[in-house]
Amino acid sequence: MKTTWYVIYTKSRCEKKVASLLSKRGIENFCPLNRVVRKWSDRIKLIYEPLFNSYVFVRTTEKELFSIKQVTSDIVNFVYWLGKPAVINDVEIEGIKNFLNKNSNVQ
């Protein structure tokens, strides 16, 4: 069965948690993280924030979508387009990965 990239919509600020839980279950996923330098009054720190708030990409078959949604209550739903789960091409995922490798602190 052919696997495809789909988009998961998560609860606010739960992207990294959802990606971690999916990884623990052996489900291929991609949560693009942006390297950002944050400055506080007492320190400066490099942190990783999700590039797309509330979105995680998951590579799976259409058959397994329902079971993935049951992994955690932090998954709200899949993103739909024209009544079907939105599909993301491999080329677009690779483009995001290449862009993040070359750039940091993206806004």
SULPEMO-V531827 format. One record per residue. RES is the residue in three letters. PSI is psi in radians with two decimals (* if undefined). OMEGA is omega in radians with two decimals (999 if undefined). D_CENTER is the distance of its C-alpha to the mean C-alpha in whole Angstrom. Layout:
<<RES	PSI	OMEGA	D_CENTER> <RES	PSI	OMEGA	D_CENTER>>
This chain:
<<MET	2.39	-3.07	22> <LYS	2.34	3.08	20> <THR	2.60	-3.11	16> <THR	2.71	3.07	14> <TRP	2.29	3.07	10> <TYR	2.90	-3.12	10> <VAL	2.22	3.08	7> <ILE	2.35	3.02	7> <TYR	2.16	-3.07	9> <THR	2.92	2.98	9> <LYS	2.74	-3.12	12> <SER	2.34	3.10	12> <ARG	0.44	3.13	11> <CYS	0.20	-3.05	10> <GLU	-0.87	-3.11	6> <LYS	-0.64	3.12	8> <LYS	-0.80	3.12	10> <VAL	-0.78	3.13	8> <ALA	-0.72	3.13	6> <SER	-0.79	3.13	10> <LEU	-0.69	3.10	12> <LEU	-0.73	3.13	10> <SER	-0.72	3.12	11> <LYS	-0.52	3.12	15> <ARG	0.04	3.11	15> <GLY	0.37	-3.14	15> <ILE	2.14	-3.12	12> <GLU	2.26	-3.14	10> <ASN	2.93	3.14	7> <PHE	2.03	3.06	5> <CYS	1.67	-3.09	3> <PRO	2.17	-3.10	6> <LEU	2.38	-3.13	9> <ASN	2.21	3.09	12> <ARG	2.12	-3.09	15> <VAL	2.38	3.05	17> <VAL	2.11	3.13	21> <ARG	2.42	-3.13	22> <LYS	2.18	3.03	25> <TRP	3.06	-3.11	27> <SER	-0.49	-3.06	31> <ASP	-0.10	-3.09	31> <ARG	2.86	3.02	29> <ILE	2.36	-3.06	26> <LYS	2.51	3.04	23> <LEU	2.12	3.13	20> <ILE	2.87	3.12	17> <TYR	2.05	3.12	13> <GLU	2.60	3.06	11> <PRO	2.37	3.12	8> <LEU	-0.68	3.12	9> <PHE	1.91	-3.13	7> <ASN	2.27	3.08	9> <SER	0.31	3.13	8> <TYR	2.41	3.03	5> <VAL	2.42	3.10	2> <PHE	2.47	-3.13	4> <VAL	2.39	3.13	7> <ARG	2.03	-3.08	10> <THR	-3.12	3.04	13> <THR	2.76	3.14	17> <GLU	-0.51	3.14	17> <LYS	-0.59	-3.04	20> <GLU	0.02	-3.07	17> <LEU	-0.78	-3.09	15> <PHE	-0.72	-3.12	17> <SER	-0.56	3.11	17> <ILE	-0.67	3.14	13> <LYS	-0.42	-3.12	14> <GLN	-0.07	-3.08	16> <VAL	-0.74	-3.12	15> <THR	2.70	3.11	14> <SER	-0.13	3.10	16> <ASP	-0.21	3.04	13> <ILE	2.04	-3.13	11> <VAL	-0.90	-3.12	13> <ASN	3.07	2.97	13> <PHE	2.70	3.06	11> <VAL	2.31	-3.11	12> <TYR	2.58	3.06	15> <TRP	2.09	-3.13	18> <LEU	0.70	3.06	21> <GLY	0.03	3.12	21> <LYS	2.70	3.08	19> <PRO	2.31	-3.12	15> <ALA	2.33	-3.13	14> <VAL	2.36	3.10	14> <ILE	2.30	3.14	12> <ASN	2.61	3.09	14> <ASP	-0.66	-3.11	14> <VAL	-0.67	-3.14	16> <GLU	-0.69	3.09	13> <ILE	-0.78	3.10	10> <GLU	-0.66	3.10	13> <GLY	-0.72	3.10	14> <ILE	-0.77	3.14	11> <LYS	-0.80	3.13	12> <ASN	-0.73	3.13	15> <PHE	-0.79	-3.12	15> <LEU	-0.53	3.09	13> <ASN	-0.53	-3.09	16> <LYS	-0.34	-3.03	19> <ASN	2.63	3.02	18> <SER	2.85	-3.13	17> <ASN	0.85	-3.14	18> <VAL	2.42	3.13	16> <GLN	*	999	17>>
